[in-house]
Amino acid sequence: MDDLLGLQSAMDTIDEAATAVANEVERDRLSETALARLSTVEAELKRSRTALEKIIREEAS
C-alpha cells in the first residue's frame, strides 16, 4: 500500500509540473523553439501520468 501512495504522490507531482509547463506555454513569452520543447515535455508528462495510472490500477486489483 505504501508503494501505491508513493506512486500517487508521483502522479500529483507530474500534475503540478504539467500545469506549470502549460502555464508557460500559454504565456507565449518564450521563443518558438522553447515553446516547442515545452510542448514536448508536456506530452511526455501526460504519457508518464497515464503509465502511472495503469500501474496503480493493476497493483490495486
Backbone torsions as a table, in degrees:
resi	resn	phi	psi	omega
1	MET	NA	-37.3	177.7
2	ASP	-61.1	-35.7	178.0
3	ASP	-61.8	-41.8	179.6
4	LEU	-66.0	-35.9	177.1
5	LEU	-65.3	-38.6	176.7
6	GLY	-63.7	-40.7	178.2
7	LEU	-67.1	-38.3	177.1
8	GLN	-64.0	-40.0	177.3
9	SER	-62.8	-39.7	177.7
10	ALA	-63.3	-39.6	177.6
11	MET	-63.4	-41.5	178.3
12	ASP	-61.3	-41.5	179.1
13	THR	-65.2	-41.3	177.1
14	ILE	-61.7	-42.9	178.6
15	ASP	-59.5	-43.3	179.4
16	GLU	-63.2	-43.5	-179.9
17	ALA	-65.5	-42.6	179.8
18	ALA	-63.1	-39.1	178.0
19	THR	-64.5	-43.9	178.7
20	ALA	-61.6	-43.0	179.4
21	VAL	-64.6	-46.4	-179.9
22	ALA	-59.9	-39.4	178.8
23	ASN	-63.0	-41.4	178.4
24	GLU	-65.4	-39.9	178.9
25	VAL	-63.8	-42.9	-179.6
26	GLU	-64.7	-33.7	-179.5
27	ARG	-64.9	-27.9	174.9
28	ASP	54.4	39.3	179.0
29	ARG	-100.0	-8.7	-175.2
30	LEU	-96.1	166.7	177.6
31	SER	-65.7	162.5	-180.0
32	GLU	-60.2	-38.4	179.1
33	THR	-64.6	-45.6	179.4
34	ALA	-63.4	-40.8	178.7
35	LEU	-63.6	-38.9	178.0
36	ALA	-64.5	-41.2	178.1
37	ARG	-64.7	-43.1	178.9
38	LEU	-63.8	-36.0	176.7
39	SER	-63.5	-38.4	176.5
40	THR	-64.9	-43.2	178.2
41	VAL	-60.6	-44.2	179.8
42	GLU	-59.9	-43.2	178.9
43	ALA	-64.0	-41.2	178.4
44	GLU	-64.8	-39.5	177.5
45	LEU	-62.7	-41.5	178.8
46	LYS	-63.9	-41.3	178.3
47	ARG	-64.4	-40.4	179.0
48	SER	-64.4	-40.6	179.5
49	ARG	-64.0	-42.6	178.9
50	THR	-61.6	-41.9	178.2
51	ALA	-63.5	-42.2	177.9
52	LEU	-64.3	-40.7	177.3
53	GLU	-58.0	-43.9	-179.4
54	LYS	-63.2	-44.1	178.9
55	ILE	-61.3	-44.9	-179.9
56	ILE	-61.4	-44.8	178.7
57	ARG	-60.7	-43.5	-179.3
58	GLU	-65.0	-41.7	-178.3
59	GLU	-74.2	-27.9	-178.7
60	ALA	-77.3	-20.5	-178.5
61	SER	-95.2	NA	NA
